[in-house]
């Protein structure tokens, strides 16, 4: 049986380039992805290269708080 907290938790990934460009109003939105990570193997914040439809290229997406 599972004890207490689950090992795999859902995380939100947000485009870091869109967040920086939102001040300049060049981007029409912010790209976000939902994924899972293992809390024991990756205790730090997760960063992955994902495709951003607003930037129209692959950019770094970082984990944000819910």
N, C-alpha and C positions, 0 to 999 in steps of 0.2 A: 504494500500500500504506500501511497505517496505521503511523505512527511512534510507538513507545513507548506512552504512555497514551492512552486513549480520551477524546474530547472530552465526550461525554454520559455522566454517571455517575448511578447510582441513589442516591436519598436517602430518608430516613425523615422524615415529618412527624408531630409529636406535638402533641396539644391542650395549649395552655398553661394553660387554665382548669382542666382536670382535674388537672394536675400540682399546681397551687396548692391545689385542694380535697382532694387526697389526704391532706393533714395532718388535715383535719377529718373524714375518713371519710364525707363526703356522697356521693361518687361511687363507683360500683361497679367502674369500670375506667378505662382510659385509651385514648382514640381515637388510632389511628395509620393513616397513609396511606403508600403507597409511590409515588414518582413519579421522574421524571428531570429533570436540569437540565444546561445547557450550562456547563461549567466556565469557558470564556473569557468568555461574556456575563454570567454572574452569579457572580463569585468570592466574594461574601459569602454568609452563610447565607440560605436561602430562607424566606419567611414568606407563607402564603396563608390566606385565609378559606375554611374547609371546614366541613361539617356534622358535629357531634359527637353521636352517638346517646346518649351518657351525659349530656350537658348539655342535649340536646334543642333545640339552636339552632346557628347558625353562629358559630364562634369562630375565633380566630387559631391556626393550627398552624405551629409553627416547626421548622426542620431540627435533627435531633439526630445525634450520632455513632453509628456502627454498633458 
